[in-house]
Amino acid sequence: MRPYIFCHMSITLDGKIIGPSSQAPESKPAGKVFYDLAFGKNAFYQHEGWLSGRTTTDDNFTHYQKPVLDEDAPQVPDGDFVAEASPTMDKYYISIDPSGKLGWQSKTFNYQDTTGEVIEVLTEKASNAYKAFLRKLNISYVIAGKDKLDSELVLKKMADLFQMKTIMLGGGGVLNWSFIQQGLCDELSLVMKPVADGSPDTPSLFQSKEGLSDNTPVSFTLTDIQVKDKENGIAWLRYLVNN
């Protein structure tokens, strides 16, 4: 059994997840609603971890720092590495990083009031030097796939090795869409903010990518609509994914 997966995103009226509209005043109250629903003291969603891709991680947490690698590091053992969880952590942060490129400085980080503990998701393309770098920081990692990510195996390992029952998917559009197309996402949660920028170049909620997904339509069933902040024009929509 894989964990229950809900994709939780804050988006503009034109479906963008980042871009010029992120700096608009209307985006700040929507960000609070987004955080409170999944991470607040009385959060609606109760999940053990949240999952994002490499670009999202670099944009928000590692800030494009390079890992300090020792190319002469001794060979690490084959397979996964499960570190003892930090006593201060609140949730796991599952970082999809197939080739091993993210420059973590520590096994934990702060996301507002939440302490996240890193789990790196690698493929066999990741180098021994990178895995040794993670072990030095006591950062857990799992191997899921040879040349490309095996998303089903990722979720199985999160359940088996880290006892996760529910995971939030909060990636970029490519990661979100690939999980949905593979039937690996159960629910879609959208915090709508009343702003748009119309940019053709900024990422949207879902994006196909050759080799990972295509533009075969997926349908959704609306389950709930709530006005979360009428003064600031923020609505919350929930859908089930029709897998």
C-alpha positions as CSV (number, residue, x, y, z in Angstrom):
1,M,0.0,0.0,0.0
2,R,1.3,3.4,-0.9
3,P,0.6,6.5,1.2
4,Y,-2.4,8.8,0.4
5,I,-1.2,11.6,-1.8
6,F,-2.7,15.1,-1.9
7,C,-1.4,17.8,-4.2
8,H,-1.6,21.1,-2.3
9,M,-0.8,24.3,-4.2
10,S,-1.4,28.0,-4.2
11,I,-2.2,29.3,-7.7
12,T,-3.2,32.4,-9.5
13,L,-6.4,32.8,-11.6
14,D,-4.4,32.0,-14.7
15,G,-3.0,28.8,-13.1
16,K,0.5,30.0,-12.3
17,I,2.5,28.8,-9.3
18,I,5.4,31.3,-9.4
19,G,6.2,34.4,-11.4
20,P,5.6,38.2,-11.1
21,S,2.2,37.6,-9.4
22,S,4.0,36.0,-6.5
23,Q,5.2,39.5,-5.5
24,A,1.7,41.0,-5.7
25,P,0.2,42.1,-2.3
26,E,-2.7,39.7,-2.9
27,S,-0.3,36.7,-2.7
28,K,0.7,37.1,1.0
29,P,-2.7,36.3,2.6
30,A,-3.1,33.4,0.2
31,G,0.3,32.1,1.4
32,K,-0.9,32.1,5.0
33,V,-4.1,30.2,4.1
34,F,-1.9,27.7,2.2
35,Y,0.4,27.2,5.1
36,D,-2.3,27.0,7.7
37,L,-4.2,24.2,5.9
38,A,-1.2,21.9,5.7
39,F,1.3,23.1,8.4
40,G,-0.6,25.3,10.9
41,K,-1.3,24.4,14.5
42,N,-4.8,23.3,13.6
43,A,-4.0,22.1,10.0
44,F,-6.7,20.4,8.0
45,Y,-4.2,18.0,6.5
46,Q,-2.3,15.6,8.8
47,H,0.7,14.3,6.9
48,E,4.1,12.9,7.8
49,G,6.0,14.5,4.9
50,W,5.9,16.7,1.8
51,L,7.5,16.1,-1.5
52,S,9.0,18.5,-4.1
53,G,11.3,18.4,-7.0
54,R,14.9,19.7,-7.3
55,T,14.0,23.1,-8.8
56,T,11.4,23.8,-6.1
57,T,13.9,22.8,-3.5
58,D,16.6,25.1,-4.9
59,D,14.2,28.0,-5.2
60,N,13.0,27.7,-1.6
61,F,15.5,25.9,0.6
62,T,19.0,25.2,-0.9
63,H,19.2,28.4,-3.0
64,Y,21.4,26.8,-5.7
65,Q,24.3,26.1,-3.4
66,K,26.6,23.4,-4.6
67,P,27.3,20.3,-2.6
68,V,30.9,19.9,-1.3
69,L,31.9,16.6,-2.7
70,D,34.9,14.4,-2.0
71,E,35.6,12.5,-5.2
72,D,38.0,10.2,-3.3
73,A,35.4,9.3,-0.6
74,P,35.4,5.6,0.3
75,Q,32.7,3.5,-1.4
76,V,29.5,3.7,0.5
77,P,27.3,0.6,1.1
78,D,24.8,-0.3,-1.7
79,G,21.2,0.6,-1.3
80,D,19.3,3.1,0.9
81,F,20.5,5.0,3.9
82,V,18.1,5.7,6.8
83,A,19.4,8.1,9.4
84,E,18.0,8.4,12.9
85,A,15.3,11.1,12.9
86,S,16.1,14.4,14.5
87,P,14.2,15.0,17.8
88,T,13.3,18.5,16.7
89,M,11.8,17.6,13.3
90,D,8.0,18.0,12.6
91,K,7.8,16.5,9.1
92,Y,9.9,14.9,6.5
93,Y,10.8,16.8,3.4
94,I,11.1,14.4,0.4
95,S,13.4,15.9,-2.2
96,I,13.3,14.4,-5.7
97,D,16.9,14.8,-6.9
98,P,17.7,11.9,-9.3
99,S,21.3,12.7,-10.1
100,G,22.3,14.2,-6.7
101,K,22.9,17.9,-7.2
102,L,21.3,19.7,-4.2
103,G,23.7,21.5,-1.9
104,W,22.2,20.8,1.6
105,Q,23.9,22.4,4.6
106,S,22.1,20.4,7.2
107,K,19.7,17.5,7.6
108,T,17.0,19.8,8.9
109,F,15.7,23.3,7.9
110,N,12.9,25.7,9.0
111,Y,9.9,26.4,6.8
112,Q,8.1,29.1,8.8
113,D,7.2,27.3,12.1
114,T,7.8,23.8,10.7
115,T,11.1,21.9,11.0
116,G,11.6,19.7,8.0
117,E,14.0,16.7,7.9
118,V,15.4,15.9,4.5
119,I,15.1,12.6,2.7
120,E,16.8,12.7,-0.7
121,V,15.4,10.6,-3.5
122,L,18.1,9.5,-5.9
123,T,18.5,7.1,-8.8
124,E,21.5,5.0,-9.6
125,K,22.9,7.9,-11.6
126,A,23.8,9.6,-8.3
127,S,27.6,9.4,-7.6
128,N,29.3,7.7,-4.7
129,A,30.7,11.2,-3.8
130,Y,27.2,12.6,-3.5
131,K,25.9,9.7,-1.3
132,A,29.0,10.1,0.9
133,F,28.2,13.8,1.2
134,L,24.7,13.0,2.4
135,R,25.9,10.4,4.9
136,K,28.4,13.0,6.3
137,L,25.4,15.3,7.0
138,N,23.4,12.3,8.3
139,I,20.8,12.9,5.6
140,S,18.6,9.9,4.7
141,Y,18.4,8.8,1.0
142,V,16.6,6.2,-1.0
143,I,17.5,4.8,-4.4
144,A,14.4,4.7,-6.7
145,G,15.2,3.8,-10.3
146,K,18.2,3.2,-12.5
147,D,18.3,5.9,-15.2
148,K,14.9,7.6,-14.4
149,L,12.8,8.0,-11.3
150,D,10.5,5.1,-10.3
151,S,7.8,7.1,-8.5
152,E,5.8,4.1,-7.3
153,L,9.0,2.8,-5.6
154,V,9.5,6.2,-4.0
155,L,6.1,6.0,-2.3
156,K,6.6,2.4,-1.3
157,K,9.8,3.2,0.4
158,M,8.3,6.2,2.2
159,A,5.7,3.9,3.6
160,D,8.1,1.0,4.4
161,L,11.1,2.8,5.7
162,F,9.6,5.9,7.2
163,Q,6.1,4.8,8.1
164,M,4.4,7.5,6.1
165,K,0.6,7.2,5.6
166,T,-0.1,10.6,4.0
167,I,2.2,12.8,1.8
168,M,1.7,16.2,0.4
169,L,2.8,16.7,-3.2
170,G,4.0,20.2,-3.7
171,G,6.2,20.2,-6.6
172,G,6.6,22.2,-9.8
173,G,4.2,21.6,-12.6
174,V,6.2,18.8,-14.2
175,L,6.4,16.7,-11.0
176,N,2.8,17.3,-10.1
177,W,1.6,16.3,-13.5
178,S,3.8,13.2,-13.7
179,F,2.4,11.9,-10.4
180,I,-1.2,12.6,-11.5
181,Q,-0.8,11.0,-14.9
182,Q,0.7,7.9,-13.2
183,G,-2.3,7.6,-11.0
184,L,-0.2,8.3,-7.9
185,C,-2.2,11.3,-6.6
186,D,-5.5,11.0,-4.9
187,E,-6.6,14.6,-4.1
188,L,-6.0,18.1,-5.4
189,S,-6.2,21.1,-3.1
190,L,-6.0,24.5,-4.6
191,V,-5.7,27.8,-2.7
192,M,-6.9,30.4,-5.3
193,K,-5.5,33.9,-5.1
194,P,-7.2,36.8,-6.9
195,V,-4.3,37.8,-9.1
196,A,-2.9,36.9,-12.6
197,D,0.0,38.0,-14.7
198,G,-0.7,36.4,-18.0
199,S,3.0,35.5,-18.5
200,P,3.6,32.8,-21.1
201,D,6.9,31.8,-19.5
202,T,6.1,31.2,-15.8
203,P,5.3,27.6,-14.6
204,S,1.8,26.5,-14.3
205,L,0.1,24.0,-11.9
206,F,0.6,21.1,-14.3
207,Q,3.1,20.8,-17.2
208,S,3.9,17.7,-19.3
209,K,7.5,16.9,-20.1
210,E,8.7,14.5,-22.8
211,G,9.9,11.2,-21.2
212,L,7.9,11.8,-18.0
213,S,4.4,12.6,-19.1
214,D,2.2,13.7,-22.0
215,N,-0.9,15.8,-22.5
216,T,-3.5,13.0,-22.1
217,P,-6.3,14.6,-20.1
218,V,-7.1,13.6,-16.5
219,S,-10.4,14.5,-15.0
220,F,-11.3,15.6,-11.4
221,T,-14.4,15.4,-9.2
222,L,-15.1,18.6,-7.2
223,T,-15.7,17.8,-3.5
224,D,-15.6,21.1,-1.7
225,I,-15.4,24.9,-2.2
226,Q,-14.8,27.3,0.7
227,V,-14.3,31.0,0.9
228,K,-11.3,31.2,3.3
229,D,-10.8,35.0,3.2
230,K,-13.5,37.0,1.6
231,E,-11.9,40.3,2.2
232,N,-8.8,39.2,0.3
233,G,-10.7,37.1,-2.3
234,I,-9.2,33.7,-1.4
235,A,-11.0,30.5,-2.1
236,W,-10.1,26.9,-1.4
237,L,-11.1,24.2,-3.8
238,R,-10.8,20.4,-3.3
239,Y,-11.0,17.7,-6.0
240,L,-10.6,14.0,-6.1
241,V,-8.4,12.7,-9.0
242,N,-10.3,10.4,-11.3
243,N,-7.6,7.8,-11.6
